[in-house]
Amino acid sequence: MTSTDDAKQSVRRRVWDLLEREGAAPPGVHGHIPDFAGKEGAAVRLAELEVWKRARVIKCNPDRAQLPVRVRALQEGKLLYMAVPRLATPKPFYLLDPAVLEVPFETAATSTGAPEVAPTVSPDDMRPVDVIVCGSVAISRRNGVRLGKGAGYSDLEIALLAEAGLVTVDTAIATTVHQSQLLDEELPHADHDFSVDYAITPEEVVACVPDRERPTGLIRENLRPDQLDNIPALR
């Protein structure tokens, strides 16, 4: 583990501990994207942004914290892509089209419901993405640097879509988080990490100003052997 990895993990532990102490996330939050109190309110604030209102295609993570975001996207008639857990299938994204779903959106948009009702697609089959919504453990208010839970899948998902030309500098990236996950400090980052344009809590919307360029694709020398072995899309 590098010094950057150690520094990231230190921040994660601090935020996870804080959320548990405050009762802002369920017990056992360590190691996960926090399922935070007030997630519905954060989704409402996100939906009030013009960039969301204009969007027709959303890509969102499958965690519980962002379930209200995914349901709202479907309710508003937006096409929704969700990553297959651990990108473990040759076609690593679920396609949820509200025009054809025959089960409640609240079911279809879950990590257990999507595999039952949604086809998987590869980047070759997908439309350009207007807004990406990601889960986070911590976000820097200063420049939108994001820490996830440490597995690296969100970075890989965006890199795959960027290589396919489906995510560009014009694609907005947002995250919904608890207020305690929004930090007034610089956060450690690596060259393959992306920053967010919007950090949304139940209390406020922060328009971040990233001070580093977004990765334009996979940084292959950074890929771990286990990722190459277990993620078909990387092969």
ChimeraX attribute file (.defattr): number of C-alpha atoms within 10 A of each C-alpha:
attribute: neighborCount
match mode: 1-to-1
recipient: residues
	/A:1	5
	/A:2	7
	/A:3	9
	/A:4	13
	/A:5	13
	/A:6	12
	/A:7	13
	/A:8	21
	/A:9	18
	/A:10	11
	/A:11	17
	/A:12	23
	/A:13	16
	/A:14	13
	/A:15	21
	/A:16	24
	/A:17	17
	/A:18	15
	/A:19	24
	/A:20	17
	/A:21	11
	/A:22	9
	/A:23	12
	/A:24	19
	/A:25	21
	/A:26	13
	/A:27	14
	/A:28	11
	/A:29	19
	/A:30	18
	/A:31	15
	/A:32	17
	/A:33	24
	/A:34	31
	/A:35	21
	/A:36	26
	/A:37	18
	/A:38	18
	/A:39	22
	/A:40	19
	/A:41	18
	/A:42	27
	/A:43	25
	/A:44	16
	/A:45	16
	/A:46	25
	/A:47	16
	/A:48	11
	/A:49	12
	/A:50	9
	/A:51	14
	/A:52	19
	/A:53	13
	/A:54	11
	/A:55	16
	/A:56	17
	/A:57	21
	/A:58	25
	/A:59	25
	/A:60	25
	/A:61	26
	/A:62	21
	/A:63	20
	/A:64	18
	/A:65	26
	/A:66	27
	/A:67	23
	/A:68	17
	/A:69	26
	/A:70	30
	/A:71	21
	/A:72	18
	/A:73	27
	/A:74	22
	/A:75	13
	/A:76	12
	/A:77	13
	/A:78	22
	/A:79	20
	/A:80	23
	/A:81	27
	/A:82	25
	/A:83	24
	/A:84	21
	/A:85	15
	/A:86	16
	/A:87	20
	/A:88	15
	/A:89	17
	/A:90	15
	/A:91	19
	/A:92	23
	/A:93	25
	/A:94	23
	/A:95	22
	/A:96	25
	/A:97	17
	/A:98	20
	/A:99	11
	/A:100	9
	/A:101	13
	/A:102	9
	/A:103	12
	/A:104	12
	/A:105	20
	/A:106	15
	/A:107	15
	/A:108	23
	/A:109	32
	/A:110	18
	/A:111	19
	/A:112	11
	/A:113	15
	/A:114	21
	/A:115	15
	/A:116	10
	/A:117	18
	/A:118	19
	/A:119	13
	/A:120	20
	/A:121	19
	/A:122	17
	/A:123	19
	/A:124	11
	/A:125	10
	/A:126	15
	/A:127	16
	/A:128	18
	/A:129	23
	/A:130	20
	/A:131	21
	/A:132	22
	/A:133	21
	/A:134	25
	/A:135	25
	/A:136	27
	/A:137	26
	/A:138	29
	/A:139	29
	/A:140	22
	/A:141	23
	/A:142	18
	/A:143	21
	/A:144	29
	/A:145	24
	/A:146	24
	/A:147	25
	/A:148	23
	/A:149	20
	/A:150	16
	/A:151	12
	/A:152	15
	/A:153	17
	/A:154	22
	/A:155	18
	/A:156	23
	/A:157	23
	/A:158	25
	/A:159	23
	/A:160	21
	/A:161	22
	/A:162	22
	/A:163	15
	/A:164	17
	/A:165	16
	/A:166	18
	/A:167	23
	/A:168	19
	/A:169	11
	/A:170	9
	/A:171	18
	/A:172	19
	/A:173	23
	/A:174	26
	/A:175	28
	/A:176	30
	/A:177	29
	/A:178	25
	/A:179	21
	/A:180	17
	/A:181	25
	/A:182	23
	/A:183	16
	/A:184	11
	/A:185	12
	/A:186	13
	/A:187	20
	/A:188	18
	/A:189	16
	/A:190	10
	/A:191	11
	/A:192	18
	/A:193	21
	/A:194	23
	/A:195	25
	/A:196	24
	/A:197	20
	/A:198	24
	/A:199	29
	/A:200	24
	/A:201	26
	/A:202	20
	/A:203	12
	/A:204	13
	/A:205	17
	/A:206	16
	/A:207	16
	/A:208	19
	/A:209	15
	/A:210	18
	/A:211	11
	/A:212	13
	/A:213	11
	/A:214	18
	/A:215	19
	/A:216	19
	/A:217	20
	/A:218	19
	/A:219	12
	/A:220	10
	/A:221	6
	/A:222	10
	/A:223	14
	/A:224	9
	/A:225	8
	/A:226	8
	/A:227	19
	/A:228	13
	/A:229	10
	/A:230	14
	/A:231	17
	/A:232	14
	/A:233	18
	/A:234	15
	/A:235	9
